[in-house]
């Protein structure tokens, strides 16, 4: 019998057996136990934050690695991950919120919206796969490398102007509701608390304060 044929058959059998084992072990999920930490620290958010919007998005990631042996390319390993992500956005409560009453309308200029980082992912729904000639030996490592890059990738995506703009109207609506509830608690504005409310953000065009009539009715 040809030794090369025997060796090739052996490799195929080992590969099939390994794949079967990995498939079986992936379906057998062991219970997770959380042990008490030696030290837990609770920290307050200085000034406070108000969450104003969320973007739920299924995210996909892919990375290709050229594998080498002694510097010689032997094939590529491709890692892929799919996971649901939740982008959360907030405004800071510490800065002054400028308020103007004009023509029986409240005009509020709020601080700019910022992403809450890190972006949250649902690891329970994370799907990972890898492919390539050497996937049996390199697949797991390449998937782990790709997973470690997710936090930075999603953080950069959350700060993109297109994402900030995408959530802006939802954030504006949240702030209008917040301001309405706040106004009815303020003695000086109770008489006008039924007026319509228009919220602008300091990073919009209205940040040029000359575009807003003076004087302001007050600040938060």
C-alpha positions as a Markdown table, in Angstrom:
| # | Residue | x | y | z |
|---|---|---|---|---|
| 1 | Unk | 0.0 | 0.0 | 0.0 |
| 2 | Unk | 1.2 | 3.5 | -0.9 |
| 3 | Unk | 2.5 | 5.2 | 2.4 |
| 4 | Unk | 1.3 | 8.5 | 1.1 |
| 5 | Unk | -2.2 | 7.1 | 0.5 |
| 6 | Unk | -2.3 | 5.7 | 4.0 |
| 7 | Unk | -1.1 | 8.9 | 5.6 |
| 8 | Unk | -3.7 | 10.9 | 3.7 |
| 9 | Unk | -6.4 | 8.6 | 4.8 |
| 10 | Unk | -5.2 | 8.8 | 8.4 |
| 11 | Unk | -5.3 | 12.6 | 8.2 |
| 12 | Unk | -8.9 | 12.6 | 6.9 |
| 13 | Unk | -10.0 | 10.2 | 9.7 |
| 14 | Unk | -8.3 | 12.3 | 12.4 |
| 15 | Unk | -9.9 | 15.5 | 10.9 |
| 16 | Unk | -13.4 | 13.9 | 10.8 |
| 17 | Unk | -13.0 | 12.6 | 14.4 |
| 18 | Unk | -11.8 | 16.0 | 15.6 |
| 19 | Unk | -14.6 | 17.8 | 13.9 |
| 20 | Unk | -17.2 | 15.4 | 15.3 |
| 21 | Unk | -15.8 | 15.9 | 18.8 |
| 22 | Unk | -15.8 | 19.7 | 18.5 |
| 23 | Unk | -19.4 | 19.7 | 17.3 |
| 24 | Unk | -20.4 | 17.4 | 20.2 |
| 25 | Unk | -18.6 | 19.5 | 22.8 |
| 26 | Unk | -20.0 | 22.8 | 21.4 |
| 27 | Unk | -23.6 | 21.4 | 21.9 |
| 28 | Unk | -22.8 | 20.3 | 25.5 |
| 29 | Unk | -22.8 | 23.6 | 27.4 |
| 30 | Unk | -21.6 | 23.3 | 31.0 |
| 31 | Unk | -23.3 | 25.5 | 33.7 |
| 32 | Unk | -21.4 | 28.7 | 34.5 |
| 33 | Unk | -20.6 | 29.5 | 38.1 |
| 34 | Unk | -19.8 | 33.0 | 39.3 |
| 35 | Unk | -17.6 | 33.2 | 42.3 |
| 36 | Unk | -17.5 | 36.2 | 44.6 |
| 37 | Unk | -14.8 | 38.8 | 43.8 |
| 38 | Unk | -12.2 | 39.7 | 46.4 |
| 39 | Unk | -12.9 | 43.4 | 45.9 |
| 40 | Unk | -15.8 | 45.1 | 44.2 |
| 41 | Unk | -15.7 | 48.9 | 43.7 |
| 42 | Unk | -18.7 | 51.0 | 43.0 |
| 43 | Unk | -18.0 | 54.4 | 41.3 |
| 44 | Unk | -20.4 | 57.2 | 40.6 |
| 45 | Unk | -20.7 | 59.0 | 37.3 |
| 46 | Unk | -19.6 | 62.5 | 38.0 |
| 47 | Unk | -22.4 | 65.0 | 37.0 |
| 48 | Unk | -24.7 | 62.1 | 35.9 |
| 49 | Unk | -25.6 | 60.9 | 32.5 |
| 50 | Unk | -29.0 | 60.6 | 30.7 |
| 51 | Unk | -29.4 | 57.8 | 28.2 |
| 52 | Unk | -31.4 | 59.1 | 25.3 |
| 53 | Unk | -31.3 | 56.5 | 22.5 |
| 54 | Unk | -30.2 | 53.0 | 21.5 |
| 55 | Unk | -29.4 | 51.4 | 18.1 |
| 56 | Unk | -29.8 | 47.6 | 17.9 |
| 57 | Unk | -27.7 | 46.2 | 15.1 |
| 58 | Unk | -26.7 | 42.7 | 14.1 |
| 59 | Unk | -22.9 | 43.0 | 13.4 |
| 60 | Unk | -20.6 | 40.8 | 11.3 |
| 61 | Unk | -16.8 | 40.6 | 11.4 |
| 62 | Unk | -14.3 | 38.8 | 9.3 |
| 63 | Unk | -10.5 | 38.5 | 9.3 |
| 64 | Unk | -8.2 | 36.7 | 7.0 |
| 65 | Unk | -4.8 | 35.4 | 8.2 |
| 66 | Unk | -2.0 | 34.1 | 5.9 |
| 67 | Unk | -0.5 | 31.1 | 7.7 |
| 68 | Unk | 3.2 | 30.4 | 7.3 |
| 69 | Unk | 5.6 | 27.6 | 8.2 |
| 70 | Unk | 9.2 | 28.7 | 8.4 |
| 71 | Unk | 8.2 | 31.9 | 6.6 |
| 72 | Unk | 6.6 | 30.0 | 3.7 |
| 73 | Unk | 2.9 | 30.7 | 3.0 |
| 74 | Unk | 0.9 | 27.5 | 3.4 |
| 75 | Unk | -2.7 | 28.8 | 3.1 |
| 76 | Unk | -5.2 | 31.2 | 4.7 |
| 77 | Unk | -7.5 | 31.0 | 7.7 |
| 78 | Unk | -10.7 | 33.0 | 7.6 |
| 79 | Unk | -12.5 | 33.8 | 10.9 |
| 80 | Unk | -16.0 | 35.1 | 11.0 |
| 81 | Unk | -18.2 | 36.3 | 13.9 |
| 82 | Unk | -21.8 | 37.4 | 14.0 |
| 83 | Unk | -23.2 | 39.0 | 17.1 |
| 84 | Unk | -26.1 | 41.4 | 18.1 |
| 85 | Unk | -24.8 | 44.8 | 19.3 |
| 86 | Unk | -26.6 | 47.6 | 21.2 |
| 87 | Unk | -25.2 | 51.1 | 20.7 |
| 88 | Unk | -26.3 | 53.4 | 23.6 |
| 89 | Unk | -26.1 | 57.2 | 23.5 |
| 90 | Unk | -26.3 | 59.7 | 26.4 |
| 91 | Unk | -26.0 | 63.4 | 27.2 |
| 92 | Unk | -24.2 | 64.7 | 30.2 |
| 93 | Unk | -26.3 | 66.4 | 32.9 |
| 94 | Unk | -23.4 | 68.5 | 34.4 |
| 95 | Unk | -23.1 | 71.2 | 31.7 |
| 96 | Unk | -25.5 | 74.0 | 31.5 |
| 97 | Unk | -28.6 | 73.5 | 29.4 |
| 98 | Unk | -29.6 | 76.8 | 28.0 |
| 99 | Unk | -33.4 | 77.6 | 27.9 |
| 100 | Unk | -35.1 | 80.3 | 25.9 |
| 101 | Unk | -38.8 | 81.1 | 25.9 |
| 102 | Unk | -39.9 | 82.8 | 22.7 |
| 103 | Unk | -43.3 | 83.1 | 21.0 |
| 104 | Unk | -44.8 | 80.7 | 23.6 |
| 105 | Unk | -42.2 | 78.0 | 22.8 |
| 106 | Unk | -39.4 | 76.6 | 24.8 |
| 107 | Unk | -36.1 | 76.4 | 22.9 |
| 108 | Unk | -33.5 | 74.2 | 24.7 |
| 109 | Unk | -29.9 | 73.7 | 23.8 |
| 110 | Unk | -28.6 | 70.5 | 25.3 |
| 111 | Unk | -25.0 | 69.1 | 25.4 |
| 112 | Unk | -24.0 | 67.0 | 22.4 |
| 113 | Unk | -24.9 | 63.3 | 22.4 |
| 114 | Unk | -22.1 | 60.9 | 23.1 |
| 115 | Unk | -21.8 | 57.1 | 22.8 |
| 116 | Unk | -21.7 | 55.0 | 25.9 |
| 117 | Unk | -18.7 | 52.8 | 25.6 |
| 118 | Unk | -17.9 | 50.0 | 25.4 |
| 119 | Unk | -20.7 | 49.0 | 23.0 |
| 120 | Unk | -22.7 | 46.1 | 24.4 |
| 121 | Unk | -22.9 | 42.8 | 22.7 |
| 122 | Unk | -25.0 | 39.7 | 23.4 |
| 123 | Unk | -22.4 | 37.0 | 23.8 |
| 124 | Unk | -25.1 | 34.4 | 24.3 |
| 125 | Unk | -26.1 | 34.9 | 20.6 |
| 126 | Unk | -22.5 | 35.2 | 19.3 |
| 127 | Unk | -21.9 | 32.9 | 16.3 |
| 128 | Unk | -18.3 | 32.1 | 15.2 |
| 129 | Unk | -16.9 | 30.1 | 12.4 |
| 130 | Unk | -13.6 | 29.6 | 10.7 |
| 131 | Unk | -12.4 | 28.1 | 7.4 |
| 132 | Unk | -9.2 | 27.3 | 5.6 |
| 133 | Unk | -6.8 | 24.5 | 4.9 |
| 134 | Unk | -5.4 | 24.6 | 8.5 |
| 135 | Unk | -8.6 | 25.5 | 10.3 |
| 136 | Unk | -8.3 | 22.4 | 12.6 |
| 137 | Unk | -5.1 | 23.8 | 14.0 |
| 138 | Unk | -5.5 | 27.6 | 13.6 |
| 139 | Unk | -9.3 | 28.2 | 13.5 |
| 140 | Unk | -9.9 | 28.7 | 17.3 |
| 141 | Unk | -6.9 | 31.0 | 17.7 |
| 142 | Unk | -8.0 | 33.2 | 14.7 |
| 143 | Unk | -11.6 | 33.4 | 16.0 |
| 144 | Unk | -10.3 | 34.5 | 19.4 |
| 145 | Unk | -8.1 | 37.2 | 17.8 |
| 146 | Unk | -11.0 | 38.5 | 15.9 |
| 147 | Unk | -13.2 | 38.5 | 19.0 |
| 148 | Unk | -10.6 | 40.6 | 20.9 |
| 149 | Unk | -10.8 | 43.2 | 18.2 |
| 150 | Unk | -14.6 | 43.7 | 18.4 |
| 151 | Unk | -14.6 | 46.2 | 21.3 |
| 152 | Unk | -12.4 | 48.6 | 19.5 |
| 153 | Unk | -14.1 | 48.2 | 16.2 |
| 154 | Unk | -17.6 | 48.8 | 17.6 |
| 155 | Unk | -16.4 | 51.8 | 19.7 |
| 156 | Unk | -15.0 | 53.5 | 16.5 |
| 157 | Unk | -18.3 | 52.8 | 14.7 |
| 158 | Unk | -20.4 | 54.2 | 17.5 |
| 159 | Unk | -18.5 | 57.6 | 17.2 |
| 160 | Unk | -19.0 | 57.9 | 13.5 |
| 161 | Unk | -21.0 | 61.0 | 12.5 |
| 162 | Unk | -23.4 | 58.8 | 10.5 |
| 163 | Unk | -24.3 | 56.8 | 13.6 |
| 164 | Unk | -24.6 | 59.9 | 15.8 |
| 165 | Unk | -26.8 | 61.5 | 13.2 |
| 166 | Unk | -28.9 | 58.3 | 12.8 |
| 167 | Unk | -30.0 | 58.3 | 16.4 |
| 168 | Unk | -30.4 | 62.1 | 16.7 |
| 169 | Unk | -34.1 | 62.4 | 16.3 |
| 170 | Unk | -34.8 | 59.6 | 18.8 |
| 171 | Unk | -32.5 | 61.4 | 21.2 |
| 172 | Unk | -34.2 | 64.7 | 20.6 |
| 173 | Unk | -37.6 | 63.1 | 21.4 |
| 174 | Unk | -36.2 | 61.6 | 24.7 |
| 175 | Unk | -34.9 | 65.0 | 25.7 |
| 176 | Unk | -38.1 | 66.8 | 24.9 |
| 177 | Unk | -39.9 | 64.4 | 27.2 |
| 178 | Unk | -37.3 | 64.9 | 29.9 |
| 179 | Unk | -37.4 | 68.7 | 29.7 |
| 180 | Unk | -41.2 | 68.6 | 29.8 |
| 181 | Unk | -41.2 | 66.7 | 33.1 |
| 182 | Unk | -38.4 | 68.9 | 34.5 |
| 183 | Unk | -40.2 | 72.2 | 33.6 |
| 184 | Unk | -43.3 | 71.4 | 35.6 |
| 185 | Unk | -41.2 | 71.2 | 38.8 |
| 186 | Unk | -39.7 | 74.7 | 38.3 |
| 187 | Unk | -41.7 | 77.4 | 40.0 |
| 188 | Unk | -40.6 | 80.2 | 37.6 |
| 189 | Unk | -41.8 | 78.2 | 34.5 |
| 190 | Unk | -44.9 | 76.5 | 35.8 |
| 191 | Unk | -47.2 | 79.0 | 34.0 |
| 192 | Unk | -45.5 | 78.2 | 30.7 |
| 193 | Unk | -45.0 | 74.5 | 31.3 |
| 194 | Unk | -47.6 | 73.7 | 28.6 |
| 195 | Unk | -45.7 | 75.4 | 25.8 |
| 196 | Unk | -44.2 | 73.3 | 23.0 |
| 197 | Unk | -40.6 | 72.3 | 23.4 |
| 198 | Unk | -37.9 | 72.3 | 20.7 |
| 199 | Unk | -34.6 | 70.7 | 21.6 |
| 200 | Unk | -31.3 | 71.4 | 19.8 |
| 201 | Unk | -27.9 | 69.9 | 20.4 |
| 202 | Unk | -24.8 | 72.0 | 20.9 |
| 203 | Unk | -23.0 | 70.2 | 18.0 |
| 204 | Unk | -25.8 | 71.2 | 15.6 |
| 205 | Unk | -25.6 | 74.3 | 13.5 |
| 206 | Unk | -27.4 | 76.2 | 16.3 |
| 207 | Unk | -24.2 | 75.9 | 18.3 |
| 208 | Unk | -23.4 | 79.3 | 16.8 |
| 209 | Unk | -25.2 | 81.1 | 19.6 |
| 210 | Unk | -25.8 | 84.1 | 17.5 |
| 211 | Unk | -28.5 | 82.1 | 15.8 |
| 212 | Unk | -30.5 | 82.0 | 19.0 |
| 213 | Unk | -32.3 | 85.1 | 20.1 |
| 214 | Unk | -31.2 | 86.7 | 23.4 |
| 215 | Unk | -31.6 | 86.8 | 26.3 |
| 216 | Unk | -32.0 | 83.2 | 27.4 |
| 217 | Unk | -34.8 | 82.5 | 29.8 |
| 218 | Unk | -32.4 | 80.7 | 32.1 |
| 219 | Unk | -30.2 | 77.6 | 32.4 |
| 220 | Unk | -30.7 | 74.2 | 33.9 |
